[in-house]
Amino acid sequence: MKFSAVVLALCAAGATAFMPAAQPRFVAKLYANQYGKYDDQLWDIAAKKDIFAAWDPEAPRSELNFNPFERDETGNAADCSGY
């Protein structure tokens, strides 16, 4: 009798694994929908020089404040939105 009660309790506890996860009540917005200055335009050396001239290294990186000539650890350059 005790064995069947334990088995029943384990089956009931394991059934929650097949239940959908509870949805969060709110969703935090992680990124603003801001685009770079040269989105939908030619991202050439003149555009990169313009972004570099306006770059403030002391300010936090954003879509409008980044070094267009720096590369990440894999060698990829940023696009016109800084990512």
Secondary structure, 3 states (H helix, E strand, C coil): CHHHHHHHHHHHHHHHHHCCCCCCCCCCCCCCCCCCCCCCCCCCHHHHHHHHHHCCCCCCCCCCCCCCCCECCCCCECCCCCC
